[in-house]
């Protein structure tokens, strides 16, 4: 299944769940304009086909003291598949890296790193990120404020 196979009810389910993943089937059905049984059938299909990949609690990192956010450009010394795979696997093991994206740019990856403080970030950069496989250089950009970070999908 791909996005062209989704009808307006499937898209409505995804829009509602991206904002409220704990909504009951009855309330979801009411919101999208279907009865409970077809809504539940559609939801199970979206899960089975991998369009809905899971449900989780969204935690406020600032209330946990993780209010230092840095974006790190990473250039690798090798971009062959084996090197990329090693780098990707190592990145996945670092909890401080909240997001990692391979880029089509003058650098290879953009990492979003969340820590308690600049001191903690410097340690993560120096001891962990710089030691990742094939890292040639990094550049850091510190975020002053998150303007939008809700994770909800735009209109489908």
Backbone as JSON, one array per atom type, in Angstrom:
{
  "sequence": "XXXXXXXXXXXXXXXXXXXXXXXXXXXXXXXXXXXXXXXXXXXXXXXXXXXXXXXXXXXXXXXXXXXXXXXXXXXXXXXXXXXXXXXXXXXXXXXXXXXXXXXXXXXXXXXXXXXXXXXXXXXXXXXXXXXXXXXXXXXXXXXXXXXXXXXXXXXX",
  "N": [[0.85, -1.19, 0.0], [0.51, 2.24, -0.78], [0.68, 5.86, -0.56], [-1.15, 6.73, -2.47], [-3.09, 4.81, -2.39], [-4.61, 5.33, -0.21], [-7.71, 6.32, 1.07], [-10.08, 8.99, 1.79], [-11.02, 8.43, 4.37], [-9.03, 6.77, 5.49], [-6.92, 8.62, 5.5], [-8.01, 10.51, 7.22], [-8.1, 9.03, 9.61], [-5.33, 8.72, 10.06], [-4.58, 11.42, 10.36], [-6.0, 12.17, 12.7], [-4.97, 10.32, 14.6], [-2.27, 11.05, 14.59], [-2.24, 13.27, 16.13], [-3.64, 12.54, 18.44], [-2.98, 9.76, 19.76], [-4.13, 8.12, 21.63], [-6.83, 8.03, 21.43], [-10.12, 6.69, 21.68], [-11.62, 3.93, 19.88], [-14.32, 4.36, 19.39], [-14.55, 7.17, 19.64], [-12.75, 7.93, 17.65], [-14.03, 6.87, 15.38], [-16.35, 8.43, 15.37], [-15.19, 10.95, 14.95], [-14.18, 10.7, 12.33], [-16.36, 10.06, 10.83], [-17.4, 7.48, 10.36], [-18.79, 4.25, 11.22], [-18.06, 2.24, 14.17], [-17.02, -0.43, 13.65], [-16.07, -0.53, 10.82], [-14.15, 1.46, 11.09], [-12.37, 0.36, 12.96], [-11.52, -1.86, 11.47], [-10.19, -0.6, 9.33], [-8.16, 0.7, 10.77], [-6.72, -1.5, 11.81], [-5.82, -2.59, 9.37], [-4.17, -0.48, 8.44], [-2.19, -0.62, 10.39], [-1.26, -3.27, 10.01], [-0.22, -3.11, 7.44], [1.94, -1.54, 7.81], [1.8, 1.22, 7.73], [0.94, 2.62, 9.96], [3.18, 2.58, 12.44], [3.47, 2.27, 15.15], [2.77, 3.17, 18.6], [3.31, 5.66, 21.04], [4.36, 7.32, 24.06], [4.63, 10.81, 24.22], [7.22, 12.63, 25.45], [8.1, 15.42, 27.43], [11.03, 16.84, 26.84], [12.26, 19.09, 27.95], [11.2, 19.42, 30.5], [12.48, 17.34, 31.63], [14.97, 18.26, 31.89], [16.5, 18.27, 29.61], [17.29, 20.43, 27.79], [19.12, 21.49, 26.06], [19.82, 21.78, 22.75], [21.48, 20.76, 19.9], [22.43, 20.98, 16.51], [24.2, 19.0, 14.34], [26.43, 19.02, 11.75], [27.85, 16.47, 9.87], [30.69, 15.32, 8.28], [31.88, 12.63, 6.42], [34.75, 10.48, 6.0], [34.59, 8.5, 4.21], [32.23, 7.33, 1.99], [31.21, 5.01, 1.02], [29.02, 2.14, 0.8], [29.49, 0.24, 2.92], [30.83, 1.78, 4.84], [28.9, 3.73, 5.39], [26.92, 2.1, 6.51], [28.21, 1.21, 8.85], [28.53, 3.67, 10.19], [25.8, 4.45, 10.47], [24.8, 2.37, 12.12], [26.3, 2.79, 14.45], [25.46, 5.37, 15.18], [22.8, 4.85, 15.82], [23.04, 3.68, 18.29], [23.56, 5.68, 20.12], [22.07, 7.41, 22.63], [21.84, 10.17, 22.98], [21.63, 11.26, 20.48], [19.0, 12.38, 18.88], [17.8, 12.53, 16.39], [18.81, 11.54, 13.11], [19.91, 12.27, 9.92], [20.64, 11.39, 6.61], [22.15, 13.42, 4.22], [21.75, 15.28, 1.16], [24.02, 17.18, 0.37], [26.67, 19.55, 1.12], [27.73, 18.31, 3.25], [27.5, 15.13, 4.96], [25.72, 14.02, 6.9], [23.08, 15.11, 9.07], [22.69, 15.67, 12.4], [20.52, 15.66, 15.19], [21.03, 16.58, 18.38], [20.45, 16.09, 21.78], [20.97, 17.3, 24.98], [21.76, 17.87, 28.51], [23.22, 20.2, 28.96], [25.58, 22.67, 27.71], [28.11, 21.86, 28.49], [27.72, 19.08, 28.79], [27.06, 18.52, 26.14], [29.47, 19.13, 24.82], [31.07, 17.07, 25.78], [29.73, 14.82, 24.7], [30.05, 15.36, 21.98], [32.89, 15.38, 21.75], [33.71, 12.89, 22.85], [31.99, 10.92, 21.85], [30.49, 11.45, 19.33], [32.54, 12.43, 17.61], [34.09, 10.2, 17.6], [32.74, 8.33, 16.16], [32.44, 5.86, 13.53], [34.31, 6.66, 10.65], [34.06, 9.47, 10.76], [35.02, 12.55, 9.61], [34.88, 15.32, 9.97], [33.09, 17.81, 11.9], [30.45, 20.2, 12.33], [28.84, 22.45, 14.45], [25.63, 23.67, 15.37], [23.84, 25.55, 17.57], [20.64, 25.38, 18.94], [18.42, 27.98, 19.81], [15.74, 28.19, 20.49], [12.93, 26.1, 20.24], [10.63, 26.32, 17.73], [8.64, 24.94, 16.41], [7.72, 21.71, 17.08], [6.05, 19.5, 17.16], [5.59, 17.02, 15.98], [3.32, 16.09, 14.69], [1.58, 15.0, 11.78], [1.28, 16.8, 8.7], [-1.56, 17.93, 6.73], [-2.94, 15.12, 5.14]],
  "CA": [[0.0, 0.0, 0.0], [1.21, 3.52, -0.76], [-0.19, 6.99, -0.24], [-2.24, 6.86, -3.44], [-4.11, 3.81, -2.05], [-5.35, 5.78, 0.97], [-8.86, 7.17, 0.78], [-10.23, 10.1, 2.74], [-11.19, 7.9, 5.73], [-7.69, 6.37, 5.94], [-6.17, 9.85, 5.78], [-8.59, 11.11, 8.42], [-7.61, 8.23, 10.74], [-3.93, 9.07, 10.29], [-4.52, 12.8, 10.88], [-6.46, 12.19, 14.09], [-4.03, 9.58, 15.44], [-0.99, 11.74, 14.71], [-2.41, 14.26, 17.19], [-4.14, 11.89, 19.65], [-2.82, 8.33, 19.6], [-4.85, 7.37, 22.67], [-8.27, 8.19, 21.22], [-10.84, 5.41, 21.62], [-12.16, 3.6, 18.56], [-15.63, 5.01, 19.26], [-14.33, 8.6, 19.37], [-12.12, 8.02, 16.33], [-15.09, 6.64, 14.39], [-17.2, 9.63, 15.37], [-14.43, 12.06, 14.35], [-13.96, 10.54, 10.89], [-17.64, 9.9, 10.16], [-17.72, 6.08, 10.07], [-19.16, 3.49, 12.42], [-16.93, 1.68, 14.9], [-16.44, -1.64, 13.03], [-15.2, -0.23, 9.69], [-13.0, 2.24, 11.56], [-11.43, -0.58, 13.55], [-10.97, -2.65, 10.37], [-9.24, 0.26, 8.62], [-7.03, 0.9, 11.66], [-5.93, -2.75, 11.82], [-5.16, -2.69, 8.07], [-3.09, 0.51, 8.42], [-1.14, -1.18, 11.24], [-0.72, -4.48, 9.38], [0.52, -2.75, 6.24], [3.12, -0.77, 8.19], [1.63, 2.67, 7.63], [1.05, 2.98, 11.38], [4.29, 1.75, 12.9], [3.45, 2.09, 16.58], [2.21, 4.21, 19.45], [4.24, 5.92, 22.13], [4.13, 8.53, 24.85], [5.52, 11.93, 23.91], [7.77, 13.12, 26.7], [8.63, 16.77, 27.32], [12.45, 16.77, 27.23], [12.66, 20.27, 28.74], [10.86, 19.12, 31.9], [13.46, 16.36, 32.09], [16.27, 18.92, 31.94], [17.23, 18.07, 28.35], [16.89, 21.6, 27.02], [20.19, 21.92, 25.15], [19.69, 21.12, 21.46], [22.47, 21.15, 18.9], [22.39, 20.3, 15.22], [25.6, 18.74, 13.99], [26.75, 18.57, 10.4], [28.93, 15.49, 9.91], [31.3, 14.89, 7.02], [32.58, 11.35, 6.57], [35.92, 10.3, 5.15], [34.29, 7.4, 3.29], [30.78, 7.25, 1.83], [30.79, 3.75, 0.41], [27.93, 1.52, 1.56], [29.95, -0.39, 4.16], [31.13, 2.87, 5.78], [27.61, 4.3, 5.79], [26.26, 1.13, 7.39], [28.89, 1.27, 10.15], [28.17, 4.94, 10.81], [24.38, 4.38, 10.83], [24.65, 1.47, 13.26], [26.88, 3.43, 15.62], [24.58, 6.48, 15.54], [21.59, 4.29, 16.43], [23.34, 3.27, 19.66], [23.79, 6.84, 20.99], [20.78, 7.97, 23.04], [21.83, 11.63, 22.88], [21.26, 11.63, 19.12], [17.55, 12.26, 18.78], [17.5, 12.31, 14.97], [19.97, 11.51, 12.21], [19.45, 12.28, 8.53], [21.64, 11.45, 5.54], [21.82, 14.62, 3.47], [22.3, 15.57, -0.16], [24.54, 18.51, 0.68], [28.13, 19.6, 1.21], [28.06, 17.42, 4.35], [26.86, 13.84, 4.75], [24.65, 13.75, 7.86], [22.68, 16.14, 10.02], [22.26, 15.04, 13.64], [19.92, 16.47, 16.24], [21.58, 16.06, 19.62], [19.81, 16.71, 22.93], [21.7, 17.05, 26.22], [21.4, 18.73, 29.64], [23.93, 21.48, 28.99], [26.68, 22.82, 26.77], [29.19, 21.01, 28.98], [27.38, 17.71, 28.41], [27.15, 18.42, 24.68], [30.9, 19.08, 24.45], [31.54, 15.7, 26.07], [29.13, 13.93, 23.7], [30.73, 15.63, 20.7], [34.29, 14.99, 21.81], [33.94, 11.49, 23.2], [31.12, 9.97, 21.17], [30.23, 11.75, 17.91], [33.81, 12.5, 16.88], [34.66, 8.85, 17.55], [31.93, 7.45, 15.32], [33.2, 5.39, 12.36], [34.49, 7.45, 9.42], [33.82, 10.91, 10.91], [36.16, 13.38, 9.22], [34.73, 16.63, 10.6], [31.76, 18.18, 12.35], [30.13, 21.6, 12.6], [27.72, 22.48, 15.39], [24.73, 24.82, 15.42], [23.06, 25.42, 18.8], [19.29, 25.94, 18.84], [18.06, 28.87, 20.91], [14.36, 27.94, 20.85], [12.14, 25.28, 19.31], [9.44, 27.05, 17.32], [7.64, 23.91, 16.11], [8.31, 20.41, 17.33], [4.95, 18.68, 17.65], [5.63, 15.68, 15.42], [2.08, 15.72, 14.01], [1.62, 15.07, 10.32], [0.48, 17.83, 8.05], [-2.72, 17.32, 6.09], [-2.61, 14.03, 4.22]],
  "C": [[0.89, 1.24, 0.0], [0.21, 4.64, -0.57], [-1.33, 7.17, -1.23], [-3.35, 5.85, -3.18], [-4.97, 4.23, -0.86], [-6.54, 6.63, 0.54], [-9.02, 8.21, 1.88], [-10.42, 9.61, 4.18], [-9.85, 7.44, 6.31], [-6.88, 7.6, 6.34], [-6.7, 10.54, 7.04], [-8.13, 10.36, 9.68], [-6.18, 8.63, 11.07], [-3.79, 10.48, 10.86], [-4.92, 12.85, 12.34], [-5.45, 11.51, 15.0], [-2.68, 10.28, 15.59], [-1.04, 12.83, 15.78], [-2.81, 13.61, 18.51], [-4.11, 10.38, 19.46], [-3.58, 7.49, 20.61], [-6.37, 7.47, 22.52], [-8.93, 6.81, 21.14], [-11.35, 5.18, 20.2], [-13.49, 4.32, 18.36], [-15.46, 6.5, 18.93], [-13.68, 8.81, 18.01], [-13.17, 7.86, 15.23], [-15.99, 7.86, 14.26], [-16.49, 10.78, 14.67], [-14.29, 11.93, 12.84], [-15.25, 10.28, 10.12], [-17.95, 8.49, 9.69], [-18.21, 5.43, 11.35], [-17.91, 2.81, 12.98], [-16.26, 0.51, 14.16], [-15.58, -1.31, 11.8], [-13.99, 0.62, 10.07], [-11.94, 1.32, 12.13], [-10.77, -1.45, 12.48], [-9.9, -1.86, 9.61], [-7.98, 0.46, 9.46], [-6.13, -0.33, 11.69], [-5.18, -2.92, 10.5], [-3.98, -1.72, 7.98], [-1.91, 0.05, 9.28], [-0.47, -2.36, 10.55], [0.14, -4.15, 8.16], [1.71, -1.83, 6.53], [3.0, 0.72, 8.01], [1.63, 3.28, 9.03], [2.08, 2.03, 11.96], [4.32, 1.56, 14.41], [2.83, 3.27, 17.29], [3.19, 4.42, 20.6], [3.83, 7.18, 22.88], [5.12, 9.59, 24.39], [5.93, 12.57, 25.23], [8.33, 14.52, 26.48], [10.09, 16.77, 27.78], [12.9, 17.95, 28.09], [12.34, 20.05, 30.22], [11.79, 18.09, 32.5], [14.87, 16.96, 32.15], [17.09, 18.76, 30.68], [16.9, 19.22, 27.4], [17.99, 22.15, 26.11], [20.1, 21.11, 23.87], [20.75, 21.67, 20.51], [22.23, 20.34, 17.63], [23.82, 20.19, 14.75], [25.68, 18.26, 12.55], [27.94, 17.62, 10.51], [29.39, 15.2, 8.49], [32.06, 13.6, 7.3], [33.79, 11.31, 5.65], [35.73, 9.2, 4.12], [32.77, 7.3, 3.19], [30.35, 6.02, 1.03], [29.79, 3.07, 1.34], [28.37, 0.92, 2.89], [30.24, 0.67, 5.23], [29.84, 3.51, 6.28], [26.89, 3.38, 6.76], [26.89, 1.14, 8.78], [28.52, 2.54, 10.9], [26.72, 4.89, 11.3], [24.16, 3.52, 12.07], [25.18, 2.11, 14.55], [26.01, 4.6, 16.11], [23.35, 5.96, 16.28], [21.81, 3.9, 17.89], [23.53, 4.46, 20.62], [22.47, 7.5, 21.37], [20.71, 9.5, 22.94], [21.46, 12.11, 21.49], [19.78, 11.32, 18.94], [17.1, 11.97, 17.35], [18.8, 12.3, 14.19], [19.44, 11.39, 10.78], [20.65, 12.3, 7.59], [21.21, 12.59, 4.62], [22.41, 14.59, 2.06], [22.79, 17.01, -0.07], [26.06, 18.48, 0.64], [28.64, 18.83, 2.43], [27.21, 16.17, 4.19], [25.66, 13.57, 5.66], [24.34, 15.01, 8.66], [22.1, 15.42, 11.23], [21.59, 16.06, 14.53], [20.31, 15.83, 17.56], [20.95, 16.82, 20.78], [20.56, 16.3, 24.2], [21.2, 18.01, 27.31], [22.02, 20.12, 29.54], [24.99, 21.51, 27.88], [27.86, 21.94, 27.2], [28.95, 19.55, 28.6], [27.51, 17.53, 26.9], [28.61, 18.31, 24.24], [31.47, 17.69, 24.69], [30.99, 14.71, 25.04], [29.83, 14.12, 22.36], [32.15, 15.07, 20.71], [34.52, 13.51, 22.01], [33.13, 10.5, 22.38], [30.98, 10.27, 19.67], [31.52, 11.77, 17.11], [34.48, 11.13, 16.74], [33.84, 7.87, 16.71], [32.74, 7.03, 14.09], [33.15, 6.37, 11.2], [34.18, 8.93, 9.55], [35.11, 11.65, 10.6], [36.1, 14.74, 9.9], [33.28, 16.86, 10.99], [31.66, 19.7, 12.44], [28.86, 21.62, 13.43], [26.96, 23.79, 15.29], [23.82, 24.61, 16.63], [21.71, 26.11, 18.61], [19.02, 26.82, 20.05], [16.65, 28.59, 21.4], [13.73, 27.05, 19.79], [10.86, 26.04, 18.99], [8.31, 26.09, 17.0], [8.31, 22.56, 16.25], [7.24, 19.42, 17.75], [4.92, 17.27, 17.08], [4.37, 15.26, 14.69], [2.26, 15.86, 12.5], [0.86, 16.28, 9.84], [-0.72, 17.17, 7.41], [-2.3, 16.27, 5.08], [-3.46, 14.07, 2.98]]
}
